[in-house]
Structures are given as C-alpha cells and as structure tokens.
Amino acid sequence: MPNCTLCELPTGPDPHTDPAVEGEYCCQGCLAVARSLEDVDDLEDLEARAPDAEPPDDFEGETTFLHVDGMHCATCESFLEMTAAEREGVAAAEASYATDTIRVEYDPDRVTADELPDALSVAGYTASDRADPEPAGDDVDVVRFLIGGGFFGMMAMLWYVLFLYPTYFGYDPLLDLGGVSGLYLFTQIWLFTSIVLFYTGYPILRGAYVSLRAGRPNMDLLVSLAAVSSYAYSTLAMLVGRTDLYFDVTIAVILVVTAGNEYESRIKSRATGMLSELTTAAESEARRESGETVPTEAVEPGDRLLVRPGERVPFDGTVAEGTAAVDEALVTGESLPATKHPGDAVRGGTVVTDSPLVVEVGEDATSTLDTLVRLLWDIQSSRSGIQRLVDRLATVFVPLVVAVAAIAGAGTLAFGGAPTDAALVALTVLIVSCPCALGLATPLAVAAGIRDAARRGIVIVSDAVFEAGAEIDAVVLDKTGTLTDGEMRLLETVLDGGSESSDSGSTGSTADSATSDTDPDADADRVLRRAAALERASAHPIAEAIVDAAAADRDAAGRRSSASPATVADGGTEPATGTGRAGGTEPDPAGESIDPDDPPDGVAVDAADAADVEVTDRGVAGRIDGDRVVVGHRSLFVDRGWALPDRLREAGERATADGNVPVFVGWDGRVRGVLVVGDGVREGWEAVVTDLVERGKRVVVLTGDSAAAARRFEEHPAIDEVFAGVPPEAKAETVRRLGARERVAMVGDGSNDAPALAAADLGVSVASGTDLATDAADAVLLEDRLSAIPELFDVTSGTNRRIRENLGWAFAYNAIAIPLAVSGALNPLLAALAMGTSSLLVVSNSARSVAGGE
C-alpha cells in the first residue's frame, strides 16, 4: 500500500490527489498543505539541507534516546557525538544540550541499548535511559557550589581581607608574611583555592577539555585559562617566597561563572520533559478476540484484538466486529468522536468509549501513538541547542585573547622586562578578558524575562523563547483546545418556532419562554430534559454533553420542573448495541444519587426498565411519561417516517456545515427540536489574532478537524491561511515547511500537537493542554487567556533587546580593558576588579524589567 507523500501514513485504496500537486496523500488535509506550500522545497530537499546526522542508507538498526546530564553548550554536543561515533556498533548520533538528549542509531547485534549509557558516561557526563527518572544532577551542582564556593572560597577570601588586602594599601601586615606563619597562611589559601578550582570549577574545566577534544574553542576554555593561569602563577610565586599571590582571582572567576552557569542550567532543566502522556498511554499489552492477554510484541499483522470501552486501540487496524464511538483526540486532535463501523480504519492510541470492538491489526502492526512518540523524540533530539552569541564568537575570541596574552608577555620580555613581569602582563590579559560579563549577559536577562512572563501568567520552559520569539514571522494556531475550549457542550437548542443559544452548556433559565409557535407540546426545557433522560443510558461524549447541559440548566433555574415523574421503557426498533443503566440508586445528570422510588421531575429512572433502553450507534430510544421518545441522528426519524419540520431540518444542515453535531429529539411521530453540540470558541480570540496581525505577523490556523469546523476562522480577515483535516504527523511537517520560508511559532494544547510544537521555532502550549504538549513547548500559558500570546511576544522582544545591551557592554569593556592590560596599566588584581565591575553592570541592567513591548 503506498504511503502519503507528506506524512508517510498509508493512503488507503483511494488516495487524495491533485493534478497541480505531485504525489498521493492520505487525507484532504495533507493534500491542502501540499497544495498551499507547493513552492517550498519538498521534504527530501529540506532534509538534505538539514545538519542532522543520519545513519548510512543501508543501515538497519535501532534507535535509542538517552538523557545526558552535564551538557551546557554546543561543544558538549559535538564531544558526545564524537564519543558515540567512536563506539563500535554506533552508526550515527545527535545531541541537543537544550533538551539534554542524545539520539543514537546503533546495531543491536554489535552493541546493546544497555551498554550505551555507560559508553557515553565520560568526562563527567552522565548518560541514562531517557524514559528513566532524571538523575539528580542539579542537586550535585548545588552541593558543589555551596561547599566548594560558599565555604572554602569564602574562607580563602577571609584570609585575603584580614592579612593580604591591607598590605596592598600600604598597611603593615598583621603577621610576618615571609616567615613560617606566612607560609602557613599561604598554604591554607592554596588548599582552599584548589578545592574551589578543581571541585567547584570541575564542570568548567571539563568544558575546556571537551572543547579541545572537539576542536571547538569555547568560553569555558577561556575561563579555565584565566583561572588556571592565576592559580599556577600564584602557586609558583608562593614556592619562591613572593607575596603577590592571585588565588583570589581564581576564586572570583570560578564562582562568578559557576553561578551564571548554575542559573542557566536551572532554566534549561525545566525544558526537559518526560513525554509523560504519550509514553504512559502507549499500550504494552493487547487482548485477543478470545480474551487472552498477550504482550504487544507477540501481536502480528492480521490478528484480531478485542478492545473494550475505555481501552485504547493497541495498533492501527480495521474494525472487524462491533460499532462504537472512538475518541481520537489524543492522536488526531479531532474534537468530535468518530463512530466506527465494521470495515472502518482505526488508529492505535485512540480510545473506544461506549461499546466493544474487534479490531484486525494492520499489515505493519504499527501504532499511530507510537509514531507520535518516535516523531517527537526525533524532533526534540535533532533540534539544535541554543547557540548563544558568546558561543558563536568563542571560536574567534578565545584564540585571539590567547594570542594577545602571548604577544604581550613576549613584548614585555623583548623590551627588557623581567620574566615575572612578562608573566604578570600575560596573566592580566587573560584575567581581564575573562568572559564573566559575556557569560552572565544571557542568563541574567533571561531571568528578568522569566520573572516578567510569570507575572503575566506565562511559564518559560526554555530560553530558546528569547532567541526565537523576537524574530517570529508567522503564528500557527491549533483550533481544538486553543481557539476553542476543546470540550463538547450544548451550543444551541432549536425548536420549530425559534432557537435559543447556550453560552455555558445549558439552555439557561429562560428556556420556558422559547416555546414554539407551531408546536405547543415542545419547549427548550422539555426537549433538553427528555433528551438527557435517555442519553443517560449512553456513554457517548455527545450524550454526556447533553446530560451535563440538563444538569446545569436545573442548577441555573434553581427550581424543579412541574412535569410529572418520567420513566423509560422499552421502545424503538433498533437492536441494542450498548448498555443501559439499571438497578438500585442511579446518578442523575448532575452526578447526584437518585432514588428510583422518588425521582426528580423530568428524569427517567424506572429501575425495572432502564436496563432495556435501546442504545445504538445512531441514538437512543425509550418511553417517557407514556410518550415514545427518540434522540439521535436524523436518519433515525427518517427511517421511522416521522415528521421533520423544515426549520429543524435546516438547523441540522446548518450545524453540520459549521462542524457541529445536530442531535434531533422527537416523540409521538414528530421531531420537536434540535440540540446543537460542538466545541465552543474561546472568548477574545478575534482580538488576539487582530493584535498579532498588527504586530506584523501572519496568522495560520492548523487543525485536525474538518474544513466545516474551521470555516468560521477561514472567514476572519486577520487569518491568512487555514489548514483543516491535517493529521498529527502532517502537522509537524506543515510547520517544518512553513519554517522553510519564515520563522514560525506554534500554539497548541493537545498531545497530537506536541510534534508540531517541537518542530516550530517557538512552541507555545496553553495550560489546559496535556502534559506532553507542555513538555514539547518552549512556553506555557498558565491561564486560559489567549491574550497572553501577544504579551509573550512583548516579553521576548524586551528580553532579546536586554541581551543585546548586555553583550554590547561586555564587548565594549573588553575593547577598553584588554589594551590597558597589554600596556601594563593593570595588574591581575585590578583586572579582577574590572572584571567584577563589568559583571555587576550586567547584573544591574538585567535586574530591570524587560516588559514593555517592542
């Protein structure tokens, strides 16, 4: 069977094609994407240009994803990729320090998955299975900082304050620095400094080491040169009896840079989610038609599996027996459940809601849910780490500074200076150029951005937000759960003589006034109550929406109906494929217990007959107060020959055209009303999309729902494009192709949106979204408030501006300080003070609020 040109899912026997677009597609949504983006290079060209590491064409192996604790720059990525490539049996590897993840393609016949974590746990990095709980690396770093820096570093600085610094200003020493007491003091300082340098500064030294191994000089290398040079010089000076020791410079450099790195790692760790929802939802067992439970690994194509209500379909396949409503929201984003009949295709990971199904496993024995998990892992692991400006410049800046220091030292010797003076000049250049301000420029500005975002109900989970957010050209909005609330509810009650809208899922207390002019036996309240009385017997999500609306209506009215107690009896002609609710005390639509001997008005609870209520895939039939009542699809009434007023028929057609579900309600041979159930739009969405357009951003709507459900958005003048009927695999590819021509932000809430969120330059998840979508996002909107999206762009642009200000100051400082150091106008201590002053200015600038718009 051929696969979709866009998302690579099977196209089925009748693929979607268009003479103007090359290829075959699995659905109308994928075809629409391809048609709209036909000017963008095809997938193969995009992949050819991508820097992703790929295994050889003839490679047939497996893929694993490992969490690696300790990565903090692009050099770490290169080092780990190089280390993995040197391991026998590894075909390719790609690391991402933004998510602490490395993807490894390997040959299981030559190396096992259990051996890979040990192979990559080198040079202080700790690799572990990505699905295992993350190691407590943050706790270790805190202890390292507090013990090494907080205690030993402060002890060394205390001795400087008491015994050494006074001598720098001409005061007599408190003890003889040239005698035994001085040697004892210096030995203590040397010991404390050694702990700070080699224990607290270990991650920095490791970063320098891996930069040399990877052949990519970074800022860790420059910091290490400054810290180690001052330490080595001071150690030699102490041994030859000199008192001008600069161990304090080593301590200051290590503690300042460590503090900045620690804060940055805290920010980054919030972005490394565990893909909790999809990985938890993935099935490990399946039930054969006979009832036998077997591991999913034992299932083969063509096997027949039994899936009971409430269970997930383990594999993609075809319905062999049974009819049921299937909730596909997790894997497709479709808000309306789909009724599946024998012969219909079902996707692995979808949930059977109301009746058992027998599913014949497809020819590949694969699951769409597993495909989503793999797709998201691929995207997150291959996504480039945040290339901070300081790291991009490091390959030039570090060698330049080292060269300047060497030339300055050699020049001092050439002009007759002593070797000690030459060493001091070179050391001063290294210290004064130590990039503490550069290293703090980004994380401290990010801290202010996170603070301002939090005040607006926005959680920043990745500092990629501040690099990408200010450059976004297009904002892609998911429909279900983002522009809409993602929950089925009663939107409108239509009668033959009028209609009543429902803003909160009920008809409201004014229902009695909506009586039809042509049908005196029907009013909105009675239609809803009778529909809910029967729908209680169905587990279908649409039925639940009607029952909830009736309960809300009674609560809002604050009174009981004047109607007599109702009972449900056997009726209708369809065979029962569902089950009613019978026996004892039953719940009413509001979720309260009902005594069968004293039921509330308008609710059917005859315990003797409730179990015989007929539930089919098209609706529910029963008897209430002696009336034959039918609730469900229009075809139920057409088959019975019941009268269907033109107004109600047109209301049903209009609801279907709008992407909603019309539920017809009738009794005694006549349709009395239509309950329109659907997914309601969020308040203020129009103002938000208009605001985004005014900021110069294109707005695109992307949804797995039908074109009819998305029509209201397509008609809005601020929305540039609408892609409807797009499956989750194609959502990610659509975002990628949009990203080939512009910078893209994706806003979504569902697990099916997670790959698209990860594929976007900026992924934003709404708070009502699933854990998986949150894990894949760069920012999370804590409140159900779409207006937070423009506010997020205010914060990102302000933070990006602050980062550039900090970096500008840091480079200006180096442009002034390095020439002074070369000229001999500074000594190492003054260089350290200048470095500290530069860092203080960066801190002060970052402490100011970054909010305030463009």
FIRO-215948 format. One line per field, with one value per residue (C-alpha): x negated, y, z negated. Coordinates in steps of 0.02 Angstrom, whole numbers, plus 32768, in hexadecimal, padded with zeros to 4 digits. Example, Ala and Ser with C-alpha at 12.3 -4.5 7.8 and 13.67 -1.06 7.14 Angstrom:
BEGIN
x = (7D99 7D54)
y = (7F1F 7FCB)
z = (7E7A 7E9B)
***
This chain:
BEGIN
x = (8000 7FB5 7F8E 7FBF 7F41 7F4E 7F61 7F35 7FD2 8027 8096 8118 8168 81A5 8118 8137 80E3 80E0 809C 8046 7FEC 7F72 7F8F 801B 8062 80BD 813C 8180 811F 8076 80A5 80D8 8032 7FD1 8039 801F 7F66 7F39 7EBA 7E56 7DD1 7E0D 7DE4 7D4D 7CFD 7D1E 7CD1 7C3C 7C19 7C34 7B99 7BE6 7B77 7BBF 7B8C 7B4E 7BD2 7BB4 7BBC 7C3E 7C38 7C92 7CA1 7C95 7CA1 7C34 7C3A 7B8D 7B70 7AEA 7AFE 7AFF 7ABF 7AAF 7A00 7A4B 7AB9 7A24 79BD 7A47 7A6F 79B7 79AD 7A46 7A04 7964 79CA 79D1 7A81 7AB9 7AE9 7B19 7B3B 7B82 7B85 7BEC 7BB3 7C56 7CB2 7C22 7C45 7BDB 7C26 7BBE 7BD4 7B81 7B71 7BBC 7B50 7AB2 7AE5 7B7C 7BE7 7BB3 7AFC 7B12 7B2E 7A89 7A31 7A6B 7A50 79A4 7948 79C8 7A62 7AE4 7B50 7BEE 7C88 7CF7 7D91 7D40 7D51 7CD2 7C34 7C24 7B9C 7BE2 7BD3 7B1E 7AF6 7B45 7AE0 7A43 7A62 7A90 7A03 797A 79A8 7A13 79A0 78EF 78F5 7933 78B0 7825 786F 787A 77BE 77A4 7810 77B9 7704 76DF 7751 7717 7664 769D 76CD 762B 765C 75E7 7612 765E 75DF 7538 756A 74B6 74A6 74F1 7595 75A2 757D 7603 7680 7655 7661 7712 7743 76F5 7754 77FB 77DE 77B3 785B 78B6 7859 785C 78FF 7974 7921 7921 79AE 7952 78AE 790B 7957 78A9 786D 78FB 78E5 7831 7866 78EE 787D 78F9 78B6 793F 7953 7930 7883 7863 78A7 783C 77A1 77BD 77E2 7758 76D6 76F1 76F0 764F 75F8 762A 75F2 7546 7539 7564 74DD 7457 7487 74EA 7584 75DF 7654 76F1 7750 77E1 77EC 7800 788A 78E6 78E1 791E 79AB 79EF 79F4 7A35 7AC4 7AF5 7AEA 7B4E 7BDB 7BDC 7BE2 7C79 7CD2 7CA3 7CD8 7D8B 7D8E 7D62 7E0C 7E29 7EAE 7F1A 7FC3 7F9A 7F1C 7F97 8024 7FC0 8001 7F8E 8014 80A1 813A 815F 8211 8215 81F1 813B 80C5 801D 7F89 7F94 7EF2 7F50 7FD5 7FC2 8019 80C6 80E2 818F 818D 821C 8222 829E 82EC 826F 81D9 815E 814F 809F 8079 80B4 8131 81E2 8283 82B4 834C 83B1 83E0 83A3 8377 82BA 8265 81D4 81A4 80FC 80B8 8117 8158 8207 827D 8314 830F 831E 8397 833D 8397 8355 82D9 82A7 81F1 81BE 811B 80B1 80BF 8175 81F4 8292 8316 83BC 83BC 833A 82E4 8286 81F4 818F 80DA 8095 800E 7F80 7FBC 7F92 7FE6 8006 7FE6 7F3A 7F1A 7F41 7ECA 7E3E 7E60 7E56 7DB7 7D69 7D96 7D5E 7CB9 7C8E 7CBD 7C23 7BEC 7BF8 7B61 7B43 7AE7 7A55 7A3E 7A46 79BE 7955 78FC 78B3 78AD 7851 77BD 77B2 77A5 7723 76BE 76C8 7690 75FD 75C9 75D8 756B 74EA 74EB 74C6 7430 73F6 73F4 7389 740E 73F0 7440 74AF 74ED 750D 7570 75D6 7601 7638 769C 76EF 7727 7774 77CB 780D 7854 78A4 7956 79B7 7A20 7A38 7A67 7AE6 7B2E 7BA8 7BE1 7BFE 7C64 7CC2 7CE3 7D35 7D9A 7DD5 7E06 7E6C 7EBC 7EEF 7F45 7FB0 7FDA 7F5A 7EDC 7E3C 7DF9 7D6C 7CFB 7D11 7DAB 7D42 7CD6 7D64 7DF9 7DBC 7DA7 7E4C 7EA0 7F36 7FA0 7FF3 808A 80D4 8191 81CE 81A2 814B 81C3 824E 8261 824D 82E6 838A 841C 84CB 84BD 8572 8622 868C 8749 87C1 87F2 874D 86A4 8642 8585 8528 848A 845D 8499 854E 85E9 85F2 8683 86DF 8704 87BD 87D1 878F 882F 884E 88DC 8905 88E5 8934 88FE 8844 87DC 8720 8723 8790 872D 868A 86CB 8716 8678 860C 867E 8658 85A4 8579 8578 84EF 8436 841C 83C5 8452 84D0 8469 846B 852A 8539 84C1 8524 85C6 8575 8530 85DB 862F 85A9 85B8 8675 866E 8714 8761 87CA 8888 8887 88B9 8836 87FC 87CD 876D 87B2 8786 87A5 8764 8732 8674 8616 85BB 8500 84E0 8511 858B 8579 85E1 85FB 8602 85D1 859B 8540 85A4 855D 8510 84AF 851E 856D 8620 869B 8705 879C 8790 873F 872D 879E 8770 86EF 8711 86DE 8757 86DA 873E 8737 869E 862D 8696 867F 8647 85A0 855D 84D1 8554 85AB 861B 86D4 8747 87EB 8805 88AD 88FF 88B5 8842 87A4 8713 866F 85E3 85B4 862F 8632 8689 8722 871B 871C 87B6 880F 8820 884A 87B2 87DD 8779 8734 86EA 86A5 8650 860D 85BF 8570 852E 84E2 848C 8448 8400 83A5 841C 848C 854A 85A8 8660 86E2 8795 8829 88CD 889D 8859 87AD 87C0 8715 865C 85D0 8531 8497 83E7 8345 835B 82E1 8278 82A7 823E 81EF 8218 81C1 8127 8113 812F 80A9 802E 804C 8032 7F87 7F5B 7F73 7FD3 8058 8075 80F6 80C7 8141 8169 8222 8288 8289 833B 8305 827B 82E5 830A 824F 8230 82AB 8252 81ED 815A 813C 80CD 80DC 8140 8106 8192 8199 80DE 80A6 8024 7F94 7FBA 7FCC 7F13 7EE5 7F55 7EFD 7E54 7E84 7EC7 7E23 7DC3 7DFF 7E1C 7E04 7E98 7EEA 7F65 7FED 8047 8085 809A 8021 803A 7FF5 7F55 7EEE 7F25 7EFA 7E4D 7E35 7E5E 7DDD 7E48 7EC4 7F4B 7FC1 8061 8079 810F 809F 8059 7FB5 7F68 7F8F 7F46 7EA7 7E92 7EB2 7E3A 7EBD 7F5F 7FF4 8031 80D8 815D 813C 810B 80D9 803D 7FFA 7FD9 7F97 7F1B 7ED7 7EC7 7E5B 7DF1 7DC9 7D9E 7D2F 7CD8 7CB5 7C6D 7BFB 7BB5 7B99 7B3B 7AD0 7AAC 7A6D 7A06 79AE 7993 7943 78CC 78A1 7867 7821 77B5 774B 7733 76F8 7681 7636 7612 768B 76E6 76AA 7707 7765 77A1 77CE 7838 788C 78B0 78F7 7966 79A1 79CF 7A33 7A8B 7AC3 7B0A 7B66 7BAE 7BE8 7C39 7C94 7D00 7DA7 7D9E 7E59 7E9F 7EB9 7E55)
y = (8000 80AA 812C 81E3 8256 82D0 826C 81BD 816A 80E8 813C 80B2 8073 8120 819F 8259 82A8 834A 8363 8402 83AB 831C 8282 8224 8252 81F7 827F 8323 8381 8341 8369 841A 8434 83F8 8463 8500 84E4 84A0 852C 84EB 8468 83B8 8353 82FE 83A4 83EB 8353 835C 840E 83E6 83C9 8331 8299 8207 8151 8104 80D8 801D 8028 7FB8 7FCE 801C 80C8 80F6 819C 81C0 824A 8294 82FB 8380 83CA 8488 84C0 848F 844B 83CA 8392 837D 831F 82A3 8286 8264 81F0 818E 817F 8130 80A4 8004 7FE3 809A 80DA 818D 81FD 82A9 8309 839E 83FC 845E 83BE 8359 82D3 826B 81FF 8167 80F6 8050 7F9B 7F2C 7E99 7EF9 7F64 7F5B 7FEB 7FC6 7FE1 808B 80F1 80B3 80D6 818B 81A9 81F5 8294 82B8 82A2 8227 81CE 816E 812A 81BD 8169 8151 81D5 825C 8256 82D1 8333 83DA 83A8 8374 841B 847B 8419 8434 84EF 8503 8498 84C8 857E 85AA 8561 8549 85DD 8651 8610 863A 86E7 8705 86EB 8765 87E9 87D6 87BC 87E6 8872 88ED 88DC 890C 89B7 89D5 8990 8924 886A 881C 8790 876F 873B 8706 8693 85EE 863F 868A 85E2 8592 8617 8606 8548 8555 85CF 855C 84C6 8522 8566 84B8 8478 8507 84F1 8434 840C 849F 84CA 8416 8431 84C8 8468 83D8 8451 848E 83DC 83A9 8449 8415 8363 83A1 8424 84AF 8532 8573 85EA 855F 8554 860E 860B 8574 85C9 8661 85FB 857A 85FD 8667 85C8 8588 8631 8645 8595 85B2 865E 8614 858E 860F 867E 8708 8754 879B 8706 8707 8671 86EA 8704 8649 8642 86D9 869A 85EB 8624 86AB 863A 85A4 860E 8643 8592 854C 85C6 85A0 84E5 8500 8556 84CD 843D 847B 8457 839F 834A 828F 8280 8241 8239 81DE 8167 813D 8127 80B1 8001 7F75 7EED 7EBE 7E4E 7DCE 7DAF 7D14 7D80 7D49 7DD7 7DD8 7E51 7EC8 7E7D 7DDA 7E2B 7E11 7E5C 7E12 7DE6 7E0F 7E73 7E99 7F4D 7F71 801A 808D 8032 806F 801A 7FCD 7FD0 8020 7FAF 7F93 7F76 7EC0 7EBB 7F37 7FED 806F 8126 813B 81CF 81FF 82A1 8262 8233 829F 8335 8318 835D 82F7 823B 81D0 813F 80A6 8019 7F74 7F99 8044 8069 808E 80D5 8090 80FD 8130 8106 809D 80F7 809B 7FEB 7F62 7F50 7EC3 7F0E 7EB5 7EED 7F43 7EFC 7F59 7F3C 7FF0 8071 8127 814C 80FB 815E 81FF 81D0 81A9 8247 82B5 8262 8279 8331 8357 82FB 8343 83F3 8461 849B 8554 85A2 8638 86C6 86B1 85FD 8628 86A9 8639 85E5 868E 86E7 865F 8647 8704 8724 869A 86E2 8792 8752 86F6 878B 8800 878F 877A 8835 8858 87E3 8830 88DE 88A4 8873 87E9 873D 875C 8800 87AB 8722 87A3 8803 8765 872F 87DA 87CF 8724 875D 8802 87AD 8722 8721 8729 87B8 875B 86BD 8719 8786 8703 86A5 8741 8797 86F3 86F4 879E 8762 86C8 8737 87AE 871F 86CB 876B 875C 86A4 8662 85DC 85DC 852A 8549 85DF 85BE 862C 86C9 86A3 866E 86CF 8779 873D 86E2 8704 8690 8650 85A7 858D 84E2 84E8 8465 8494 8535 85A0 8535 84EF 843A 83F8 83BA 8424 8457 84F1 850D 84C9 84DE 84C8 84CE 857F 85C7 85A3 85C9 85D6 858B 85E2 856E 84C5 84D9 852B 859C 85CB 8623 8581 8588 8624 85CF 856F 854A 85A2 8505 847E 84A9 8400 842D 84B0 84BA 847D 83E6 83B4 83BB 835E 82D2 82C1 82BA 8238 81C0 81F3 81BE 810E 8135 814D 81B0 825A 82B5 8262 8298 834C 8349 82FB 837E 8409 83CC 83C4 8474 84B1 846E 84BA 8562 8563 853E 84E3 843E 8429 8419 837F 82D7 8251 81FD 814A 80F8 805B 7FE9 8034 8052 7FD9 7FD8 7F47 7F76 7F84 7FE6 7FCF 8030 8055 7FEF 7FBD 8016 80CB 8121 81C5 8253 82C8 8335 82A3 828E 81EC 81CA 8163 80FF 810F 81CE 8210 82CA 8314 82F8 826F 81BC 813F 80AC 802B 7F99 7FD1 8041 7FB1 7F95 8042 8029 8079 806F 80C6 8140 816F 8139 810A 80F3 8123 81BA 81E2 816B 81C4 8169 81D7 81C9 822A 8222 822B 826E 81C4 8177 81E3 81D2 8114 811D 8197 821C 82CE 833F 83FA 845A 84D0 8440 83EB 848E 84A5 83F9 841D 84C3 8472 83ED 8471 84CE 8431 8411 837C 838D 8319 8307 82EE 82B4 8255 8212 8214 82C5 8317 839E 83EE 83E8 83F0 8434 83ED 8427 8473 8529 85B4 860B 86BA 8743 86DB 875C 87E7 877A 874E 8803 8839 87BC 87FD 88B0 8877 8842 8786 8712 86A8 85F4 857B 84C2 843C 8385 83B2 83BC 8450 8476 8484 84FE 8568 85F0 8612 860D 869A 870D 8794 878A 86D2 86B6 85F8 8567 84B2 843B 837E 8373 82D8 82EC 82A8 8328 83B5 83A9 83A0 8435 849B 8465 849B 8541 8553 853F 85EC 8647 863D 85E0 85DB 854D 855D 84BC 8456 839F 830E 8303 83B5 8388 835B 83FD 8460 8412 842F 84E9 856F 859B 8521 8566 84F4 852E 84FB 848C 8424 8379 8356 8321 83C5 8421 83B8 83E2 849C 852B 858F 8561 85D5 85B0 8606 85E0 868D 869E 8753 870D 86E2 8798 87B8 872B 8784 8824 87C8 876D 880B 8869 87DD 87CC 8887 8879 87EA 8852 88E4 8874 8829 88D6 8910 8872 8887 8942 8917 889D 891C 8994 891D 88AE 893D 897F 88D3 88C5 896E 8939 89B8 892C 88A4 87FE 883F 88DD 8870 8803 889D 88DF 8837 883A 88EB 88BA 8827 8898 890E 887B 8840 88EE 8900 8855 8879 88FC 88C6 888D 8898 8926 88F1 8903)
z = (8000 8030 7FAB 7F9E 7FF1 7F5E 7EBD 7EFD 7EB7 7F26 7FA6 7FB0 804F 8084 806B 807A 8111 8172 8223 81E8 8159 8168 80FC 80A5 7FFB 7F6F 7F4D 7F8F 7F08 7F44 7FF8 7FC6 7F6E 8006 807B 8013 7FF8 80A4 80BA 8026 8047 802C 7F91 7FDC 800A 7F5E 7F0B 7F7F 7F44 7E8D 7E22 7DCF 7DC1 7E20 7E24 7EC7 7F48 7F31 7E73 7E23 7D69 7CD7 7C89 7BD2 7B79 7AE2 7A61 7A45 79A9 79B4 7A63 7A67 7B11 7BC7 7BA7 7B31 7BC0 7C34 7BB2 7B89 7C41 7C60 7BC9 7C01 7CB3 7C71 7C20 7C85 7CC6 7CC3 7D70 7D44 7CAF 7C95 7BF1 7BB7 7B1D 7B1D 7AED 7AA1 7B23 7B9A 7C21 7C4D 7CE6 7CC0 7CF8 7C6E 7CA8 7C7E 7BEA 7B78 7B3D 7A89 7AB5 7B04 7A63 7A1C 7AC1 7ABE 7A04 7A1D 79EA 7962 79CF 798F 7A11 79E6 7A3A 7A6D 7A24 7978 78F0 7911 78A6 7819 7873 7839 7782 779C 77EE 775E 76DE 7747 774B 7693 764E 76C8 76DF 764A 75C6 7605 767B 75F4 757A 75F6 7615 7559 7548 75D8 7584 74DC 750E 75C5 7602 757A 75B9 7669 7623 75C2 7517 74B3 74B8 741D 7426 7479 7529 754E 74B9 7483 7453 7502 7553 74E5 751B 75D3 75C9 7585 760E 7691 764C 7647 76F7 7737 76F9 774C 77F1 7802 77A8 77C5 786A 78A9 7928 796E 797C 79CC 7A49 7A74 7A8A 7AFD 7B62 7B85 7BAD 7C22 7C71 7C48 7BCE 7B5C 7ACB 7A4E 7A98 7A80 79CE 79A6 79ED 797D 78E1 78F9 792D 7893 7828 7878 786C 77B5 778A 77D6 7785 76DB 76EF 7718 7686 76DD 7689 7721 7731 779C 775A 773C 77F8 7813 778F 77D5 7888 785B 77E7 785B 78F4 788F 784A 78FA 793E 78AD 78CA 7983 7961 78F1 7980 79F9 7988 798D 7A48 7A3B 7A29 7A21 7AA9 7A1C 7A6F 7B10 7AC5 7A3A 7AB7 7B25 7B0F 7AD6 7ADF 7B54 7B41 7BC7 7C00 7B91 7AF8 7AE6 7AB4 7B0D 7B19 7BAC 7BEE 7C0B 7C79 7D34 7DCD 7DE4 7D2D 7CE8 7C47 7BCF 7B91 7B07 7ADB 7A89 7AD4 7B58 7C00 7BF9 7CB5 7D54 7DA8 7DE6 7D84 7D9D 7D2A 7CC6 7CD1 7C56 7C40 7C40 7BEE 7C61 7C09 7BC7 7C71 7CEE 7C8D 7CD2 7C4D 7C84 7C64 7D00 7D0C 7D51 7DAC 7DF0 7E7B 7E37 7E11 7D5D 7D1D 7C92 7BF6 7C11 7B89 7B9E 7B36 7B33 7B80 7B9C 7C44 7C96 7CF6 7D7C 7D70 7E0B 7E7B 7E23 7D70 7D44 7CD6 7D00 7C49 7C53 7CF2 7C94 7C07 7C81 7CE5 7C4B 7C0E 7CBA 7CC0 7C0E 7C1D 7CC7 7C99 7C91 7BE6 7BC0 7C13 7BA5 7BF6 7B7E 7BB4 7C6C 7C53 7BE4 7C74 7CA3 7BFB 7B98 7C0E 7C24 7B68 7B51 7BE0 7B97 7AEC 7B37 7BA1 7B0B 7AA1 7B2B 7B4A 7A93 7A9C 7B40 7AF2 7A60 79E3 7965 7982 78EB 7935 79DC 7987 7927 79C6 7A1F 7986 797A 7A2F 7A12 7973 79B4 7A4E 79E9 7A2D 798A 79CD 7A70 7A13 79A7 7A31 7A6E 79D0 7968 79EF 7A03 7947 7954 79E9 798A 78F7 7963 79C2 791E 78E7 7984 7967 79E3 79B5 7A1B 7A25 7AA0 7ABB 7B76 7B63 7B55 7BEB 7C5E 7C1C 7C55 7D09 7D26 7DCD 7DC5 7D34 7D51 7CE0 7CC0 7CC0 7C45 7B93 7BC7 7C2B 7BE3 7B33 7B6E 7B11 7B57 7B1B 7B4A 7BB7 7BEB 7BDA 7C77 7C79 7D09 7CDC 7C9B 7C51 7BB5 7BA9 7B18 7ADD 7A4F 7A82 7A4C 7A92 79FC 798E 7A1B 7A76 7A4D 7AB7 7B53 7B76 7C2E 7C84 7CE7 7C64 7BBD 7B76 7B86 7B30 7B1B 7A68 7A8C 7B27 7AC8 7A2F 7A95 7AFF 7A61 7A11 7AA0 7AC1 7A0F 7A53 7AD0 7AAD 7B4D 7B31 7B8A 7B16 7A81 7AC0 7AC8 7A1A 79D3 7A26 79D8 792D 7941 797A 78DC 786F 78C6 78BC 7802 7808 7839 78D4 78C4 7932 78E6 78C0 795E 7981 7A0C 7A59 7AE7 7B91 7C3F 7CC5 7CC5 7C73 7BD4 7BEC 7B4E 7A9A 7A2E 7976 7901 784E 77A8 7792 7832 7857 78A1 7925 789F 7859 77BE 7780 77B3 7750 77CD 775C 7755 77F4 7818 789C 7950 7931 7968 78E2 78E9 78A7 78E9 799E 79A7 79D7 7A74 7ABB 7B6E 7B97 7C49 7CA6 7CE9 7C47 7BB7 7BB1 7B1B 7ACA 7A59 7A09 7A83 7B1B 7B95 7B96 7C0F 7C02 7C81 7D38 7DB8 7E0F 7D79 7D99 7E56 7E46 7DD6 7E49 7DC1 7DF0 7DFC 7E07 7E88 7E05 7DA2 7E3D 7E70 7DBF 7DC7 7E70 7E32 7D97 7E01 7E78 7DE2 7DA8 7D16 7CF2 7CFD 7C85 7CB5 7C2C 7C4B 7C07 7C45 7CFC 7D07 7CF4 7C6E 7C66 7C91 7C10 7C60 7C0B 7C33 7BFE 7BC4 7BF6 7B73 7B3E 7B8D 7C17 7C9C 7C3D 7C28 7CE0 7D0E 7C92 7CDC 7D8B 7D50 7D0F 7DBF 7DA9 7E1B 7DC5 7DFD 7DB6 7DB5 7D80 7D8D 7D92 7E31 7EA5 7E6D 7DB7 7DE9 7E5F 7DDF 7DCF 7E8A 7EA0 7E25 7E81 7E07 7E2A 7EC0 7ED8 7E90 7E9E 7E6B 7E60 7E40 7DDF 7D55 7DBD 7E43 7DC4 7D9A 7E53 7E79 7DF5 7E3B 7EEB 7EAE 7E51 7EF4 7F29 7E83 7DC6 7D7C 7CD0 7CAE 7C28 7BF6 7B66 7B97 7B96 7C51 7C5B 7BFF 7C9A 7CED 7C50 7C4E 7D09 7CFD 7CDC 7C45 7BF6 7B83 7B21 7ACC 7A17 7A3A 7AAA 7A85 7A2E 7AD3 7B29 7A94 7A9F 7B56 7B42 7B21 7AC2 7A66 7A4F 799F 79B6 7A37 7A7E 7B34 7B17 7AC3 7B71 7BA5 7AF5 7B0D 7BA6 7B3E 7AC0 7B41 7BA3 7B04 7AC5 7B6C 7B6A 7AB9 7AEC 7B7A 7B03 7A8B 7B13 7B5A 7AB0 7A99 7B3F 7B21 7A7A 7ACE 7B54 7ACB 7A48 7AB6 7AFD 7A4B 7A14 7AA7 7A7E 79CB 7980 7924 78B1 7898 77FF 7858 78ED 787B 7831 78E0 7910 7875 7899 794A 7908 7889 7912 7974 78D8 78B9 796C 7969 78C6 791C 7962 7A16 7A36 7A97 7B48 7BE5)
***
